[in-house]
Amino acid sequence: MKIDLKILKTSETDQFESLISIFHDVFDMQPTEEASTAHLHKLLRRDSFLVMVATADDEVIGGLTIYLLDQYYSEKPLAYIYDFAIMEKYQGKGIGKQLLEFANAYLKKIDVQEAYVAAGQDDENAVYFYRATRPSKEEAVLHFSYEFTKDQPG
């Protein structure tokens, strides 16, 4: 099976929507709302946002999203790999590793200082995968979230 890896262009919102569907399936999440195609197009136009996909026979089978973050400690940006998933039937075939290597090579080429990705400690498959890719370092951190909804007091 031939796997193609690429960074999505502004005009490829249909492939971005396919990837989002994969995220929903793999992460077993039910979205509370859906972003419009126009919004996804706007995201793809940003220099600070990247979507990379793996395709087989012109079908998106996985991918990742990256936010490039300017920082004040250095002139080089940081890269935050926000979502990363491969369709279940294609997992364990090295596609995720190829995609991460593709992303890291691109980030190095554009002079990013460091890329990071979060994985829940209880997500054994994700932790195993990232450890197998030989990261530069691993840190145990806690993430705290603040949701902002219209029906929240204050």
N, C-alpha and C positions, 0 to 999 in steps of 0.2 A: 504494500500500500504506500503510495507516494503522498507525503505530507508537505503542504506548502505553508510557509509562515510569512506573514506580512503585517505591516502597519496599515490600518484602515485610513482611507482618504475621506475627505469631507462628503463625497458623493455616495459613500458606501453605508448609509444608515440602515439599509436592509440587513446587512451582515452584522451590524452592531445590535440590531433588534434580535437577530438569531442568537447572538452571544448572550444577551440578557435573558433570553428564554432558557438557555443552558444554565446560567447562574441560578435561575429560579428552580430548575429541576435538581441540580446537583446539591444546592444548599437547602433544598426542601423548604422554600420560602414562598409564602403567599403575599404578593405585593398588595399594599393598601391603596396604592395609586400607581398609575402608569405615566411615564413621561411621554410627551408627544414626540412625533418624528421630527418636528421643527426644533424641539429642545435638544434632541440627540444630535441633529445636524449642527446646531450651535456649539455643542460640546466638541464635536469633531473638528471644528474650525479653530479651536483654541490651541495655541502653541504649548500650553501648560497641561494638556491632557492628551494621552495616547491610548489607543485601543489596538492591541495586537491579537491576531487570530491565527489559529491552525485550521487549515481546510484539507479535506480529502474529497476528491471528485467534485470540487467546487461547492461542497457543503461545509459550513462552519461546524467544527467538532469540538472547539474549545478556544480559550483565549484569556486575556487579562487586560485590566485597565490600570493605567498609571497616571498619577498626578505628579507633576513636576513642581517642586516648591522652592521658591527663592528663599534664601536664608540671609541672616545678618552676621553669621560667623565666618562666612566665606562667600566669594562671588560665584562659586559653583553651586548649582541647585542640588537638592535632594530629590530622590524619586520614591514615591510611596505606591507600591503595588497594592491596589485597593481590593479588587476581586480577581480571582484566578481559578478557573475550572476547566476540566476536560469532561466531555460526555462520559457517563459511566462505562458504556461499552467499549470505549477507547482508552480507559485508564489502565495503567500497568504496562503500557507498550512503549514507554520512553518519550511520549509526545509532550508531556508536561515539562520534562527536563529539556527537551529541544527548544520549547517555547521560552523557558526561563533563560537558557543560554543565548537565544536570539535577542531577548529583551536586554540582558546584561551587556551583550556586545554593542547593541545600539546605544544604550545609556553611556557606556564608556566612550563611544565614538563622539557623542555630543557633549562630553566632558562633565558628566554628572559625578558628584563627589561620592555618593553612596546611595544604594537602593535598599529599601527595607519593606518587609511584609509582616503582617501579624497573623498568628494562628492561635486559636483557642487551645489551651492546654489539654482540654478534654477531646479535641479533634485529633485522635491518634493518627489517622491517615495523613492529615496535613503536616503534623509534626514530623512524622517519619519521612515524608516526601522532602520537606525543606532540609531536614538534617542530612539526607542522602545527597543533596545538591552542594554540599560542602560550603556553607555560608562562612563569611569571615568571622562572624561572632553570633552568639545567641544570647538573648537577654530575657529573663522572666520579668514581665511587666504586667501591670493591671491597667485596664482601660476604663475610664469613667465617662459615661455618656450623659448628655443633657438634651432631652427632646423638647422641641418647641412646637406645641400644637395650639390651635385657636381656642380650644376649650379649656386650656390650662389657666388656673388662677394666677394673677400677678402679671 
